[in-house]
Amino acid sequence: MKVGKVIGSVWATRKEQKLNGLKLLIVEPQRLNTSGGDEPFVAADIIGAGVGESVIVVSGSSARGAAGDPQIPVDATVVGIIDDMEIARS
């Protein structure tokens, strides 16, 4: 699982049929132990997250399972909206 922040949405009129009905979000990964993050990516949203929210994202086969179909063409799926985080620093 990864933590990220939703920074936008993607609209695609023409897409793979299995993606119909899925909301697509642009997520910026958040690194919890260093500054800066990786490049933003597109994730399917199955829970109704919105721009500005911190989210939990799964990838690979977990993303496809969460989206409800092992054959759906997604690499990442938003599976949780984060209410709060606490990181212990030593």
C-alpha positions as CSV (number, residue, x, y, z in Angstrom):
1,M,0.0,0.0,0.0
2,K,1.0,3.6,-0.6
3,V,0.0,6.9,0.7
4,G,-0.8,9.7,-1.7
5,K,-2.7,13.0,-2.2
6,V,-5.3,13.4,-4.9
7,I,-4.3,16.3,-7.1
8,G,-6.7,16.0,-10.0
9,S,-9.1,13.9,-12.1
10,V,-8.9,12.3,-15.5
11,W,-11.8,12.2,-18.0
12,A,-11.7,9.8,-20.9
13,T,-14.6,9.6,-23.3
14,R,-13.1,6.6,-25.1
15,K,-11.6,3.9,-22.9
16,E,-11.5,0.2,-22.4
17,Q,-15.0,-1.0,-21.7
18,K,-14.1,-2.4,-18.3
19,L,-13.2,1.1,-17.1
20,N,-16.7,2.4,-17.7
21,G,-18.2,3.7,-14.5
22,L,-14.8,4.1,-12.7
23,K,-13.7,7.5,-11.6
24,L,-10.0,8.1,-12.4
25,L,-7.9,10.3,-10.1
26,I,-4.4,11.7,-10.4
27,V,-2.5,10.8,-7.2
28,E,0.8,12.3,-6.1
29,P,2.7,9.8,-3.9
30,Q,3.7,11.0,-0.5
31,R,7.1,9.9,0.9
32,L,6.8,9.6,4.6
33,N,10.6,9.4,5.4
34,T,12.2,11.8,2.9
35,S,11.4,15.0,1.1
36,G,9.8,14.8,-2.4
37,G,7.8,12.1,-3.9
38,D,7.6,10.0,-7.1
39,E,5.8,11.1,-10.2
40,P,2.0,11.4,-10.0
41,F,0.0,8.5,-11.4
42,V,-3.6,7.7,-12.3
43,A,-5.6,5.5,-10.0
44,A,-9.1,4.1,-10.2
45,D,-11.3,5.4,-7.3
46,I,-13.8,2.9,-5.8
47,I,-14.6,4.9,-2.6
48,G,-15.4,8.5,-3.7
49,A,-12.2,10.3,-2.9
50,G,-11.8,13.9,-4.0
51,V,-9.1,16.5,-4.9
52,G,-7.0,17.5,-1.9
53,E,-7.7,14.3,0.2
54,S,-4.9,12.0,1.4
55,V,-5.6,8.4,0.3
56,I,-4.4,4.8,0.6
57,V,-3.6,3.2,-2.8
58,V,-2.9,-0.4,-3.7
59,S,-1.3,-1.5,-6.9
60,G,-0.8,-4.6,-9.1
61,S,-3.1,-7.6,-8.6
62,S,-4.4,-6.0,-5.3
63,A,-5.6,-3.0,-7.4
64,R,-7.5,-5.2,-9.8
65,G,-9.0,-7.3,-7.0
66,A,-10.2,-4.1,-5.2
67,A,-11.7,-2.9,-8.5
68,G,-13.7,-6.1,-8.6
69,D,-12.2,-7.9,-11.7
70,P,-8.9,-9.6,-12.0
71,Q,-8.9,-8.7,-15.7
72,I,-9.6,-5.0,-15.4
73,P,-6.8,-2.8,-16.8
74,V,-5.8,-0.8,-13.7
75,D,-2.4,-0.5,-12.0
76,A,-3.6,1.4,-9.0
77,T,-6.8,1.7,-7.0
78,V,-7.7,4.1,-4.2
79,V,-9.0,2.0,-1.3
80,G,-9.1,4.4,1.6
81,I,-9.4,8.1,2.6
82,I,-7.0,9.0,5.4
83,D,-8.5,10.9,8.3
84,D,-5.2,11.5,10.1
85,M,-1.6,10.1,10.3
86,E,0.9,10.1,13.1
87,I,4.6,9.3,12.3
88,A,7.0,8.7,15.3
89,R,10.3,10.3,14.7
90,S,13.3,9.1,16.7
